[in-house]
Amino acid sequence: QVELMESGGGSVRPGDSLRLTCTTSGFSKTWKYMAWFRQLPGKRREGVAARFASGREADYADSVKGRFTISLEADERTAILQMDDLRSEDSGVYFCAAVSWKQSLIVPLDEYSYPHWGRGTQVTVSS
């Protein structure tokens, strides 16, 4: 019933920016955490950024620190991933994930903490 949907992916050149958006439907409450993961070619899915809805807590993969920023809108149902200074090695499928307040212990960048997932959006960075 719950659906997360990503948008904003596309093809850009190195150094460019993209802004990904994740929206929620089929769920009338708010999330505890929302996060972004990605799967790069030949690699397993990895955590990119995660945000606690009710505080300032945010977590980032080392590979994107200083370049990517996660934010949640006030409704705590929409997540934004602002990606700046994109590199070719950022190319892959980006997934939105979320977990509700029913779960007490969450590891922010661990995919197994998140029951709800979008289908992904492709990001391609090439010259």
GUZA-820981 format. One record per atom (N, C-alpha, C): residue number from 1; atom name; x, y, z. Coordinates in steps of 0.05 Angstrom, whole numbers, plus 5000, padded with zeros to 4 digits. Example, Ala and Ser with C-alpha at 12.3 -4.5 7.8 and 13.67 -1.06 7.14 Angstrom:
# GUZA-820981
+-----+------+------+------+------+
!  nr ! atom !    x !    y !    z !
+-----+------+------+------+------+
!   1 !    N ! 5264 ! 4886 ! 5156 !
!   1 !   CA ! 5246 ! 4910 ! 5156 !
!   1 !    C ! 5264 ! 4934 ! 5156 !
!   2 !    N ! 5257 ! 4955 ! 5142 !
!   2 !   CA ! 5273 ! 4979 ! 5143 !
!   2 !    C ! 5258 ! 5001 ! 5157 !
+-----+------+------+------+------+
This chain:
# GUZA-820981
+-----+------+------+------+------+
!  nr ! atom !    x !    y !    z !
+-----+------+------+------+------+
!   1 !    N ! 5016 ! 4976 ! 5000 !
!   1 !   CA ! 5000 ! 5000 ! 5000 !
!   1 !    C ! 5017 ! 5025 ! 5000 !
!   2 !    N ! 5038 ! 5025 ! 5016 !
!   2 !   CA ! 5056 ! 5048 ! 5017 !
!   2 !    C ! 5074 ! 5049 ! 4992 !
!   3 !    N ! 5077 ! 5072 ! 4981 !
!   3 !   CA ! 5093 ! 5076 ! 4957 !
!   3 !    C ! 5111 ! 5100 ! 4960 !
!   4 !    N ! 5137 ! 5095 ! 4955 !
!   4 !   CA ! 5156 ! 5117 ! 4952 !
!   4 !    C ! 5164 ! 5119 ! 4923 !
!   5 !    N ! 5167 ! 5143 ! 4913 !
!   5 !   CA ! 5173 ! 5148 ! 4885 !
!   5 !    C ! 5195 ! 5169 ! 4883 !
!   6 !    N ! 5216 ! 5162 ! 4868 !
!   6 !   CA ! 5238 ! 5180 ! 4863 !
!   6 !    C ! 5234 ! 5195 ! 4837 !
!   7 !    N ! 5244 ! 5219 ! 4836 !
!   7 !   CA ! 5245 ! 5234 ! 4811 !
!   7 !    C ! 5269 ! 5252 ! 4811 !
!   8 !    N ! 5276 ! 5262 ! 4788 !
!   8 !   CA ! 5298 ! 5281 ! 4785 !
!   8 !    C ! 5323 ! 5270 ! 4774 !
!   9 !    N ! 5325 ! 5244 ! 4769 !
!   9 !   CA ! 5349 ! 5233 ! 4757 !
!   9 !    C ! 5352 ! 5241 ! 4728 !
!  10 !    N ! 5375 ! 5236 ! 4718 !
!  10 !   CA ! 5380 ! 5243 ! 4690 !
!  10 !    C ! 5409 ! 5240 ! 4683 !
!  11 !    N ! 5417 ! 5251 ! 4660 !
!  11 !   CA ! 5444 ! 5250 ! 4650 !
!  11 !    C ! 5456 ! 5278 ! 4651 !
!  12 !    N ! 5479 ! 5280 ! 4664 !
!  12 !   CA ! 5493 ! 5305 ! 4667 !
!  12 !    C ! 5523 ! 5302 ! 4662 !
!  13 !    N ! 5537 ! 5324 ! 4661 !
!  13 !   CA ! 5566 ! 5324 ! 4657 !
!  13 !    C ! 5580 ! 5326 ! 4684 !
!  14 !    N ! 5605 ! 5317 ! 4686 !
!  14 !   CA ! 5620 ! 5320 ! 4711 !
!  14 !    C ! 5620 ! 5349 ! 4720 !
!  15 !    N ! 5616 ! 5353 ! 4746 !
!  15 !   CA ! 5615 ! 5379 ! 4758 !
!  15 !    C ! 5587 ! 5391 ! 4760 !
!  16 !    N ! 5568 ! 5379 ! 4746 !
!  16 !   CA ! 5541 ! 5389 ! 4746 !
!  16 !    C ! 5527 ! 5380 ! 4772 !
!  17 !    N ! 5502 ! 5389 ! 4774 !
!  17 !   CA ! 5485 ! 5383 ! 4798 !
!  17 !    C ! 5459 ! 5370 ! 4790 !
!  18 !    N ! 5448 ! 5354 ! 4808 !
!  18 !   CA ! 5421 ! 5343 ! 4805 !
!  18 !    C ! 5407 ! 5344 ! 4832 !
!  19 !    N ! 5381 ! 5346 ! 4831 !
!  19 !   CA ! 5365 ! 5347 ! 4855 !
!  19 !    C ! 5345 ! 5324 ! 4853 !
!  20 !    N ! 5347 ! 5304 ! 4870 !
!  20 !   CA ! 5329 ! 5282 ! 4871 !
!  20 !    C ! 5307 ! 5287 ! 4892 !
!  21 !    N ! 5283 ! 5279 ! 4886 !
!  21 !   CA ! 5260 ! 5282 ! 4904 !
!  21 !    C ! 5247 ! 5255 ! 4908 !
!  22 !    N ! 5240 ! 5249 ! 4933 !
!  22 !   CA ! 5225 ! 5225 ! 4940 !
!  22 !    C ! 5199 ! 5233 ! 4953 !
!  23 !    N ! 5177 ! 5224 ! 4942 !
!  23 !   CA ! 5151 ! 5229 ! 4953 !
!  23 !    C ! 5137 ! 5204 ! 4963 !
!  24 !    N ! 5119 ! 5207 ! 4982 !
!  24 !   CA ! 5105 ! 5185 ! 4995 !
!  24 !    C ! 5076 ! 5186 ! 4988 !
!  25 !    N ! 5065 ! 5162 ! 4983 !
!  25 !   CA ! 5036 ! 5159 ! 4980 !
!  25 !    C ! 5027 ! 5134 ! 4994 !
!  26 !    N ! 5001 ! 5132 ! 5000 !
!  26 !   CA ! 4990 ! 5109 ! 5013 !
!  26 !    C ! 4998 ! 5106 ! 5042 !
!  27 !    N ! 5006 ! 5128 ! 5054 !
!  27 !   CA ! 5015 ! 5128 ! 5082 !
!  27 !    C ! 5007 ! 5155 ! 5094 !
!  28 !    N ! 4991 ! 5155 ! 5115 !
!  28 !   CA ! 4980 ! 5180 ! 5125 !
!  28 !    C ! 4996 ! 5192 ! 5148 !
!  29 !    N ! 5016 ! 5177 ! 5158 !
!  29 !   CA ! 5032 ! 5187 ! 5180 !
!  29 !    C ! 5059 ! 5196 ! 5171 !
!  30 !    N ! 5077 ! 5202 ! 5189 !
!  30 !   CA ! 5104 ! 5212 ! 5182 !
!  30 !    C ! 5124 ! 5190 ! 5187 !
!  31 !    N ! 5147 ! 5194 ! 5174 !
!  31 !   CA ! 5169 ! 5175 ! 5176 !
!  31 !    C ! 5188 ! 5183 ! 5199 !
!  32 !    N ! 5202 ! 5163 ! 5210 !
!  32 !   CA ! 5223 ! 5168 ! 5230 !
!  32 !    C ! 5249 ! 5176 ! 5216 !
!  33 !    N ! 5257 ! 5160 ! 5196 !
!  33 !   CA ! 5280 ! 5166 ! 5180 !
!  33 !    C ! 5273 ! 5163 ! 5151 !
!  34 !    N ! 5285 ! 5180 ! 5135 !
!  34 !   CA ! 5285 ! 5176 ! 5106 !
!  34 !    C ! 5314 ! 5176 ! 5097 !
!  35 !    N ! 5319 ! 5161 ! 5076 !
!  35 !   CA ! 5347 ! 5157 ! 5067 !
!  35 !    C ! 5349 ! 5153 ! 5037 !
!  36 !    N ! 5373 ! 5157 ! 5027 !
!  36 !   CA ! 5379 ! 5151 ! 4999 !
!  36 !    C ! 5401 ! 5130 ! 4998 !
!  37 !    N ! 5398 ! 5111 ! 4981 !
!  37 !   CA ! 5418 ! 5090 ! 4975 !
!  37 !    C ! 5423 ! 5091 ! 4945 !
!  38 !    N ! 5445 ! 5078 ! 4937 !
!  38 !   CA ! 5451 ! 5076 ! 4909 !
!  38 !    C ! 5465 ! 5050 ! 4903 !
!  39 !    N ! 5462 ! 5041 ! 4879 !
!  39 !   CA ! 5476 ! 5017 ! 4870 !
!  39 !    C ! 5492 ! 5025 ! 4845 !
!  40 !    N ! 5518 ! 5024 ! 4848 !
!  40 !   CA ! 5536 ! 5031 ! 4826 !
!  40 !    C ! 5542 ! 5005 ! 4810 !
!  41 !    N ! 5550 ! 5008 ! 4785 !
!  41 !   CA ! 5556 ! 4985 ! 4768 !
!  41 !    C ! 5577 ! 4967 ! 4781 !
!  42 !    N ! 5571 ! 4941 ! 4783 !
!  42 !   CA ! 5589 ! 4922 ! 4794 !
!  42 !    C ! 5592 ! 4922 ! 4824 !
!  43 !    N ! 5576 ! 4938 ! 4838 !
!  43 !   CA ! 5578 ! 4941 ! 4867 !
!  43 !    C ! 5551 ! 4935 ! 4880 !
!  44 !    N ! 5552 ! 4929 ! 4906 !
!  44 !   CA ! 5528 ! 4924 ! 4921 !
!  44 !    C ! 5516 ! 4951 ! 4929 !
!  45 !    N ! 5490 ! 4950 ! 4936 !
!  45 !   CA ! 5477 ! 4974 ! 4945 !
!  45 !    C ! 5489 ! 4986 ! 4970 !
!  46 !    N ! 5492 ! 5013 ! 4970 !
!  46 !   CA ! 5505 ! 5026 ! 4992 !
!  46 !    C ! 5489 ! 5050 ! 5002 !
!  47 !    N ! 5491 ! 5056 ! 5027 !
!  47 !   CA ! 5478 ! 5080 ! 5038 !
!  47 !    C ! 5492 ! 5105 ! 5029 !
!  48 !    N ! 5477 ! 5125 ! 5022 !
!  48 !   CA ! 5488 ! 5151 ! 5013 !
!  48 !    C ! 5483 ! 5172 ! 5034 !
!  49 !    N ! 5458 ! 5175 ! 5042 !
!  49 !   CA ! 5451 ! 5196 ! 5061 !
!  49 !    C ! 5426 ! 5188 ! 5076 !
!  50 !    N ! 5424 ! 5195 ! 5101 !
!  50 !   CA ! 5401 ! 5190 ! 5117 !
!  50 !    C ! 5395 ! 5213 ! 5136 !
!  51 !    N ! 5369 ! 5217 ! 5141 !
!  51 !   CA ! 5361 ! 5241 ! 5157 !
!  51 !    C ! 5340 ! 5233 ! 5177 !
!  52 !    N ! 5345 ! 5240 ! 5203 !
!  52 !   CA ! 5325 ! 5236 ! 5224 !
!  52 !    C ! 5305 ! 5259 ! 5222 !
!  53 !    N ! 5279 ! 5252 ! 5222 !
!  53 !   CA ! 5259 ! 5272 ! 5216 !
!  53 !    C ! 5255 ! 5293 ! 5238 !
!  54 !    N ! 5260 ! 5286 ! 5263 !
!  54 !   CA ! 5254 ! 5304 ! 5285 !
!  54 !    C ! 5278 ! 5318 ! 5297 !
!  55 !    N ! 5300 ! 5318 ! 5284 !
!  55 !   CA ! 5324 ! 5331 ! 5294 !
!  55 !    C ! 5343 ! 5338 ! 5272 !
!  56 !    N ! 5367 ! 5345 ! 5280 !
!  56 !   CA ! 5388 ! 5354 ! 5260 !
!  56 !    C ! 5405 ! 5330 ! 5251 !
!  57 !    N ! 5400 ! 5306 ! 5261 !
!  57 !   CA ! 5418 ! 5284 ! 5255 !
!  57 !    C ! 5417 ! 5277 ! 5225 !
!  58 !    N ! 5440 ! 5275 ! 5213 !
!  58 !   CA ! 5442 ! 5267 ! 5186 !
!  58 !    C ! 5468 ! 5251 ! 5183 !
!  59 !    N ! 5468 ! 5231 ! 5166 !
!  59 !   CA ! 5491 ! 5214 ! 5161 !
!  59 !    C ! 5497 ! 5212 ! 5131 !
!  60 !    N ! 5522 ! 5212 ! 5125 !
!  60 !   CA ! 5531 ! 5211 ! 5097 !
!  60 !    C ! 5553 ! 5191 ! 5093 !
!  61 !    N ! 5553 ! 5179 ! 5070 !
!  61 !   CA ! 5576 ! 5162 ! 5062 !
!  61 !    C ! 5600 ! 5180 ! 5058 !
!  62 !    N ! 5624 ! 5170 ! 5064 !
!  62 !   CA ! 5648 ! 5186 ! 5061 !
!  62 !    C ! 5652 ! 5196 ! 5033 !
!  63 !    N ! 5643 ! 5181 ! 5014 !
!  63 !   CA ! 5647 ! 5187 ! 4986 !
!  63 !    C ! 5631 ! 5211 ! 4976 !
!  64 !    N ! 5610 ! 5219 ! 4991 !
!  64 !   CA ! 5593 ! 5242 ! 4983 !
!  64 !    C ! 5594 ! 5265 ! 5002 !
!  65 !    N ! 5608 ! 5263 ! 5024 !
!  65 !   CA ! 5609 ! 5285 ! 5043 !
!  65 !    C ! 5620 ! 5310 ! 5031 !
!  66 !    N ! 5606 ! 5332 ! 5036 !
!  66 !   CA ! 5614 ! 5358 ! 5024 !
!  66 !    C ! 5602 ! 5363 ! 4997 !
!  67 !    N ! 5591 ! 5343 ! 4984 !
!  67 !   CA ! 5579 ! 5346 ! 4958 !
!  67 !    C ! 5549 ! 5341 ! 4957 !
!  68 !    N ! 5539 ! 5323 ! 4973 !
!  68 !   CA ! 5511 ! 5316 ! 4974 !
!  68 !    C ! 5499 ! 5326 ! 5000 !
!  69 !    N ! 5473 ! 5334 ! 4999 !
!  69 !   CA ! 5459 ! 5343 ! 5022 !
!  69 !    C ! 5431 ! 5331 ! 5022 !
!  70 !    N ! 5423 ! 5318 ! 5044 !
!  70 !   CA ! 5396 ! 5308 ! 5047 !
!  70 !    C ! 5380 ! 5327 ! 5064 !
!  71 !    N ! 5355 ! 5330 ! 5057 !
!  71 !   CA ! 5336 ! 5346 ! 5072 !
!  71 !    C ! 5309 ! 5334 ! 5071 !
!  72 !    N ! 5292 ! 5339 ! 5091 !
!  72 !   CA ! 5265 ! 5331 ! 5092 !
!  72 !    C ! 5247 ! 5355 ! 5092 !
!  73 !    N ! 5225 ! 5354 ! 5078 !
!  73 !   CA ! 5206 ! 5375 ! 5079 !
!  73 !    C ! 5190 ! 5374 ! 5105 !
!  74 !    N ! 5176 ! 5395 ! 5112 !
!  74 !   CA ! 5163 ! 5397 ! 5138 !
!  74 !    C ! 5142 ! 5375 ! 5143 !
!  75 !    N ! 5131 ! 5364 ! 5122 !
!  75 !   CA ! 5111 ! 5342 ! 5125 !
!  75 !    C ! 5124 ! 5316 ! 5133 !
!  76 !    N ! 5150 ! 5314 ! 5133 !
!  76 !   CA ! 5165 ! 5290 ! 5140 !
!  76 !    C ! 5158 ! 5266 ! 5123 !
!  77 !    N ! 5149 ! 5271 ! 5099 !
!  77 !   CA ! 5142 ! 5251 ! 5080 !
!  77 !    C ! 5156 ! 5254 ! 5053 !
!  78 !    N ! 5172 ! 5275 ! 5051 !
!  78 !   CA ! 5185 ! 5281 ! 5026 !
!  78 !    C ! 5215 ! 5285 ! 5031 !
!  79 !    N ! 5232 ! 5272 ! 5017 !
!  79 !   CA ! 5261 ! 5274 ! 5021 !
!  79 !    C ! 5274 ! 5285 ! 4995 !
!  80 !    N ! 5293 ! 5302 ! 4999 !
!  80 !   CA ! 5308 ! 5315 ! 4978 !
!  80 !    C ! 5338 ! 5306 ! 4980 !
!  81 !    N ! 5350 ! 5300 ! 4958 !
!  81 !   CA ! 5378 ! 5296 ! 4956 !
!  81 !    C ! 5390 ! 5315 ! 4936 !
!  82 !    N ! 5404 ! 5335 ! 4946 !
!  82 !   CA ! 5417 ! 5354 ! 4929 !
!  82 !    C ! 5445 ! 5344 ! 4924 !
!  83 !    N ! 5452 ! 5339 ! 4899 !
!  83 !   CA ! 5478 ! 5328 ! 4891 !
!  83 !    C ! 5493 ! 5349 ! 4875 !
!  84 !    N ! 5515 ! 5358 ! 4886 !
!  84 !   CA ! 5532 ! 5377 ! 4873 !
!  84 !    C ! 5559 ! 5365 ! 4865 !
!  85 !    N ! 5573 ! 5377 ! 4846 !
!  85 !   CA ! 5599 ! 5368 ! 4838 !
!  85 !    C ! 5599 ! 5338 ! 4831 !
!  86 !    N ! 5580 ! 5330 ! 4815 !
!  86 !   CA ! 5577 ! 5302 ! 4808 !
!  86 !    C ! 5601 ! 5292 ! 4792 !
!  87 !    N ! 5608 ! 5267 ! 4797 !
!  87 !   CA ! 5630 ! 5254 ! 4784 !
!  87 !    C ! 5621 ! 5229 ! 4770 !
!  88 !    N ! 5636 ! 5219 ! 4751 !
!  88 !   CA ! 5629 ! 5196 ! 4736 !
!  88 !    C ! 5624 ! 5172 ! 4755 !
!  89 !    N ! 5639 ! 5170 ! 4776 !
!  89 !   CA ! 5636 ! 5148 ! 4795 !
!  89 !    C ! 5611 ! 5150 ! 4812 !
!  90 !    N ! 5595 ! 5171 ! 4809 !
!  90 !   CA ! 5569 ! 5173 ! 4822 !
!  90 !    C ! 5547 ! 5160 ! 4805 !
!  91 !    N ! 5553 ! 5152 ! 4782 !
!  91 !   CA ! 5533 ! 5141 ! 4764 !
!  91 !    C ! 5522 ! 5114 ! 4774 !
!  92 !    N ! 5495 ! 5113 ! 4775 !
!  92 !   CA ! 5482 ! 5088 ! 4784 !
!  92 !    C ! 5453 ! 5093 ! 4789 !
!  93 !    N ! 5440 ! 5074 ! 4801 !
!  93 !   CA ! 5412 ! 5076 ! 4808 !
!  93 !    C ! 5409 ! 5085 ! 4837 !
!  94 !    N ! 5394 ! 5106 ! 4841 !
!  94 !   CA ! 5390 ! 5117 ! 4867 !
!  94 !    C ! 5362 ! 5110 ! 4878 !
!  95 !    N ! 5361 ! 5100 ! 4902 !
!  95 !   CA ! 5337 ! 5091 ! 4915 !
!  95 !    C ! 5330 ! 5108 ! 4939 !
!  96 !    N ! 5304 ! 5113 ! 4943 !
!  96 !   CA ! 5294 ! 5126 ! 4967 !
!  96 !    C ! 5284 ! 5104 ! 4986 !
!  97 !    N ! 5289 ! 5107 ! 5012 !
!  97 !   CA ! 5279 ! 5088 ! 5032 !
!  97 !    C ! 5269 ! 5103 ! 5056 !
!  98 !    N ! 5251 ! 5090 ! 5071 !
!  98 !   CA ! 5239 ! 5102 ! 5094 !
!  98 !    C ! 5232 ! 5081 ! 5115 !
!  99 !    N ! 5231 ! 5090 ! 5140 !
!  99 !   CA ! 5223 ! 5073 ! 5163 !
!  99 !    C ! 5206 ! 5089 ! 5181 !
! 100 !    N ! 5185 ! 5076 ! 5192 !
! 100 !   CA ! 5166 ! 5090 ! 5209 !
! 100 !    C ! 5175 ! 5090 ! 5238 !
! 101 !    N ! 5159 ! 5104 ! 5255 !
! 101 !   CA ! 5165 ! 5106 ! 5283 !
! 101 !    C ! 5160 ! 5080 ! 5298 !
! 102 !    N ! 5149 ! 5060 ! 5285 !
! 102 !   CA ! 5145 ! 5034 ! 5298 !
! 102 !    C ! 5171 ! 5020 ! 5303 !
! 103 !    N ! 5192 ! 5026 ! 5289 !
! 103 !   CA ! 5218 ! 5014 ! 5293 !
! 103 !    C ! 5235 ! 5030 ! 5312 !
! 104 !    N ! 5244 ! 5018 ! 5333 !
! 104 !   CA ! 5257 ! 5033 ! 5354 !
! 104 !    C ! 5287 ! 5037 ! 5350 !
! 105 !    N ! 5301 ! 5018 ! 5337 !
! 105 !   CA ! 5329 ! 5020 ! 5333 !
! 105 !    C ! 5335 ! 5020 ! 5303 !
! 106 !    N ! 5349 ! 5041 ! 5294 !
! 106 !   CA ! 5355 ! 5044 ! 5266 !
! 106 !    C ! 5384 ! 5050 ! 5262 !
! 107 !    N ! 5397 ! 5036 ! 5244 !
! 107 !   CA ! 5424 ! 5043 ! 5235 !
! 107 !    C ! 5420 ! 5059 ! 5209 !
! 108 !    N ! 5426 ! 5085 ! 5210 !
! 108 !   CA ! 5417 ! 5102 ! 5188 !
! 108 !    C ! 5425 ! 5095 ! 5160 !
! 109 !    N ! 5449 ! 5084 ! 5155 !
! 109 !   CA ! 5458 ! 5077 ! 5128 !
! 109 !    C ! 5458 ! 5047 ! 5123 !
! 110 !    N ! 5443 ! 5032 ! 5139 !
! 110 !   CA ! 5441 ! 5003 ! 5136 !
! 110 !    C ! 5415 ! 4998 ! 5121 !
! 111 !    N ! 5416 ! 4985 ! 5098 !
! 111 !   CA ! 5392 ! 4980 ! 5082 !
! 111 !    C ! 5372 ! 4963 ! 5097 !
! 112 !    N ! 5381 ! 4946 ! 5115 !
! 112 !   CA ! 5363 ! 4928 ! 5129 !
! 112 !    C ! 5347 ! 4942 ! 5151 !
! 113 !    N ! 5352 ! 4968 ! 5156 !
! 113 !   CA ! 5336 ! 4983 ! 5174 !
! 113 !    C ! 5310 ! 4994 ! 5161 !
! 114 !    N ! 5308 ! 4991 ! 5134 !
! 114 !   CA ! 5287 ! 5005 ! 5120 !
! 114 !    C ! 5268 ! 4985 ! 5106 !
! 115 !    N ! 5243 ! 4984 ! 5115 !
! 115 !   CA ! 5223 ! 4966 ! 5102 !
! 115 !    C ! 5212 ! 4977 ! 5076 !
! 116 !    N ! 5213 ! 5003 ! 5072 !
! 116 !   CA ! 5199 ! 5015 ! 5049 !
! 116 !    C ! 5219 ! 5027 ! 5030 !
! 117 !    N ! 5214 ! 5021 ! 5004 !
! 117 !   CA ! 5233 ! 5029 ! 4983 !
! 117 !    C ! 5219 ! 5038 ! 4958 !
! 118 !    N ! 5231 ! 5058 ! 4945 !
! 118 !   CA ! 5223 ! 5065 ! 4918 !
! 118 !    C ! 5236 ! 5046 ! 4898 !
! 119 !    N ! 5228 ! 5050 ! 4873 !
! 119 !   CA ! 5239 ! 5033 ! 4852 !
! 119 !    C ! 5266 ! 5042 ! 4840 !
! 120 !    N ! 5273 ! 5066 ! 4846 !
! 120 !   CA ! 5299 ! 5077 ! 4838 !
! 120 !    C ! 5297 ! 5095 ! 4814 !
! 121 !    N ! 5317 ! 5112 ! 4812 !
! 121 !   CA ! 5320 ! 5131 ! 4789 !
! 121 !    C ! 5349 ! 5131 ! 4780 !
! 122 !    N ! 5353 ! 5132 ! 4754 !
! 122 !   CA ! 5380 ! 5130 ! 4743 !
! 122 !    C ! 5393 ! 5157 ! 4743 !
! 123 !    N ! 5418 ! 5157 ! 4752 !
! 123 !   CA ! 5436 ! 5180 ! 4750 !
! 123 !    C ! 5460 ! 5173 ! 4733 !
! 124 !    N ! 5465 ! 5188 ! 4712 !
! 124 !   CA ! 5488 ! 5182 ! 4695 !
! 124 !    C ! 5505 ! 5208 ! 4693 !
! 125 !    N ! 5530 ! 5205 ! 4699 !
! 125 !   CA ! 5549 ! 5228 ! 4697 !
! 125 !    C ! 5571 ! 5220 ! 4678 !
! 126 !    N ! 5572 ! 5234 ! 4656 !
! 126 !   CA ! 5591 ! 5228 ! 4635 !
! 126 !    C ! 5597 ! 5253 ! 4619 !
! 127 !    N ! 5620 ! 5253 ! 4606 !
! 127 !   CA ! 5628 ! 5276 ! 4589 !
! 127 !    C ! 5624 ! 5270 ! 4560 !
+-----+------+------+------+------+
